[in-house]
């Protein structure tokens, strides 16, 4: 019985040591305002202009996606 428990304990200990190290990758993301070069960008917005990006986000939040400002009549 002691031999069986020793074997199980040894297998359990060796299993815990077998995990590979996990590290975060180095991903260099572009900034959000750097923009896309396709036909889906907002008219009047210039890619790479941070103030233009912030103004369009502010307007979109104020008028386009604020459900509380669109109350039923």
Backbone bond lengths (Angstrom), bond angles and torsions (degrees), N, CA, C in turn:
res aa  C-N    CA-C-N  psi(-1)  N-CA   C-N-CA  omega(-1)  CA-C   N-CA-C  phi
1 X - - - 1.448 - - 1.527 110.52 -
2 X 1.337 116.46 -41.12 1.455 119.78 179.12 1.526 110.97 -64.17
3 X 1.319 115.37 -37.50 1.463 120.00 -179.01 1.541 110.55 -64.82
4 X 1.330 116.15 -41.49 1.469 120.80 -179.27 1.534 110.66 -66.13
5 X 1.318 117.55 -42.09 1.462 119.98 178.94 1.528 111.06 -67.88
6 X 1.334 117.47 -35.33 1.460 120.70 176.47 1.528 110.80 -64.27
7 X 1.324 117.64 -40.98 1.470 121.61 178.80 1.517 110.08 -65.08
8 X 1.310 118.09 -44.90 1.470 121.15 179.62 1.523 111.41 -64.25
9 X 1.310 116.58 -40.29 1.459 120.81 177.98 1.525 111.07 -65.48
10 X 1.317 117.19 -40.43 1.467 121.47 178.56 1.523 111.72 -65.48
11 X 1.311 116.49 -42.41 1.468 120.46 177.98 1.522 110.18 -64.31
12 X 1.298 117.67 -40.83 1.466 121.24 177.97 1.515 112.12 -64.16
13 X 1.325 116.80 -40.72 1.465 120.38 179.54 1.521 111.47 -67.63
14 X 1.324 117.01 -39.63 1.469 120.07 179.41 1.525 112.05 -70.94
15 X 1.301 117.47 -30.63 1.465 120.99 177.55 1.524 110.60 -66.21
16 X 1.302 117.60 -37.85 1.464 121.54 179.79 1.522 111.56 -66.98
17 X 1.308 117.73 -27.95 1.464 121.11 -179.05 1.518 112.67 -84.07
18 X 1.308 118.49 -8.60 1.458 121.36 -173.91 1.511 115.52 -87.17
19 X 1.318 119.76 0.45 1.463 120.75 -177.32 1.522 110.80 -78.29
20 X 1.307 115.69 135.06 1.463 120.70 178.51 1.523 109.90 -75.79
21 X 1.310 117.00 151.72 1.459 120.31 178.55 1.522 109.85 -70.53
22 X 1.302 116.05 143.95 1.455 121.66 -179.35 1.521 108.64 -115.49
23 X 1.306 116.03 121.48 1.461 120.71 178.88 1.513 109.36 -124.04
24 X 1.299 115.80 152.92 1.451 120.45 176.50 1.514 109.56 -75.24
25 X 1.303 115.89 140.49 1.450 119.76 178.10 1.521 110.76 -75.69
26 X 1.275 115.86 162.17 1.464 119.91 176.74 1.517 107.42 -97.79
27 X 1.297 115.16 101.50 1.461 121.46 -177.63 1.523 107.75 -112.85
28 X 1.283 116.82 119.96 1.459 121.37 -179.85 1.524 108.69 -98.74
29 X 1.318 115.11 94.38 1.460 119.88 179.09 1.512 110.31 -81.24
30 X 1.297 115.23 150.49 1.454 120.81 174.50 1.525 108.59 -81.25
31 X 1.296 116.96 158.25 1.462 120.14 176.95 1.521 109.51 -69.86
32 X 1.308 115.68 157.21 1.460 120.08 -176.96 1.519 111.98 -65.56
33 X 1.319 117.02 -33.08 1.457 119.39 -176.07 1.523 112.77 -85.72
34 X 1.350 117.94 0.36 1.467 118.68 179.03 1.521 111.46 -70.11
35 X 1.308 116.71 -24.95 1.446 120.36 166.39 1.502 118.01 90.63
36 X 1.298 113.72 171.36 1.450 123.36 178.12 1.518 108.17 -118.03
37 X 1.286 115.01 158.58 1.470 119.48 178.32 1.517 108.43 -116.42
38 X 1.321 115.66 68.13 1.460 120.47 176.27 1.519 109.30 -141.77
39 X 1.298 115.84 -177.61 1.461 119.70 -175.44 1.523 113.52 -84.33
40 X 1.319 118.69 3.95 1.459 121.10 -176.61 1.520 113.67 -96.90
41 X 1.301 118.89 3.50 1.458 120.20 179.99 1.527 109.76 -79.05
42 X 1.301 115.77 155.32 1.463 122.78 -178.98 1.527 110.73 -67.76
43 X 1.305 116.36 138.21 1.462 120.69 177.25 1.525 109.35 -67.59
44 X 1.303 117.01 136.42 1.458 121.57 179.92 1.510 113.66 92.93
45 X 1.310 117.70 -8.19 1.457 121.00 178.87 1.516 109.14 -96.39
46 X 1.309 116.48 132.54 1.452 120.45 178.64 1.527 109.24 -105.38
47 X 1.310 116.31 131.41 1.468 121.31 -177.54 1.517 110.03 -66.56
48 X 1.329 116.01 134.78 1.451 121.94 178.48 1.523 114.30 91.77
49 X 1.324 118.47 -7.10 1.454 122.42 -179.39 1.533 108.56 -96.49
50 X 1.324 116.82 106.98 1.460 121.28 -175.06 1.524 112.15 -66.19
51 X 1.320 118.79 -40.43 1.466 120.20 -178.91 1.527 110.75 -67.45
52 X 1.317 117.64 -36.79 1.460 120.98 175.97 1.522 110.26 -64.00
53 X 1.323 116.60 -40.43 1.459 121.99 178.25 1.527 110.48 -61.99
54 X 1.327 116.85 -46.52 1.456 120.66 -179.08 1.518 111.88 -65.50
55 X 1.324 117.59 -38.14 1.464 120.69 178.75 1.528 111.11 -65.10
56 X 1.319 116.81 -41.54 1.458 119.48 179.21 1.532 111.59 -68.59
57 X 1.320 117.45 -36.40 1.461 119.35 176.09 1.524 111.47 -66.09
58 X 1.317 116.48 -40.20 1.459 120.57 179.14 1.525 110.83 -63.88
59 X 1.324 116.69 -43.99 1.465 120.75 179.38 1.523 111.03 -66.41
60 X 1.322 116.52 -38.60 1.460 120.62 -179.98 1.522 110.69 -66.13
61 X 1.320 117.02 -40.17 1.462 120.62 178.71 1.524 111.11 -69.96
62 X 1.314 117.52 -34.20 1.462 121.37 -176.76 1.530 111.98 -76.74
63 X 1.327 117.31 -43.62 1.467 120.20 -170.86 1.520 113.86 -109.63
64 X 1.318 117.56 -34.93 1.449 118.29 -170.59 1.506 115.74 -92.86
65 X 1.322 118.59 -38.82 1.453 119.49 -171.98 1.521 113.92 -118.57
66 X 1.280 118.68 14.54 1.463 121.40 178.54 1.523 108.39 -93.15
67 X 1.331 116.61 102.53 1.455 120.35 -177.56 1.520 113.17 -69.31
68 X 1.317 117.35 -22.75 1.470 119.52 -179.30 1.531 110.90 -74.20
69 X 1.306 117.84 -26.44 1.468 118.98 178.51 1.532 112.00 -79.96
70 X 1.310 117.92 -15.48 1.460 122.31 179.66 1.524 109.96 -102.11
71 X 1.273 117.17 70.34 1.470 119.93 -178.99 1.527 109.85 -84.19
72 X 1.311 117.06 145.79 1.474 119.68 178.68 1.527 110.65 -68.56
73 X 1.297 115.30 146.70 1.466 120.11 -178.51 1.493 111.53 -105.67
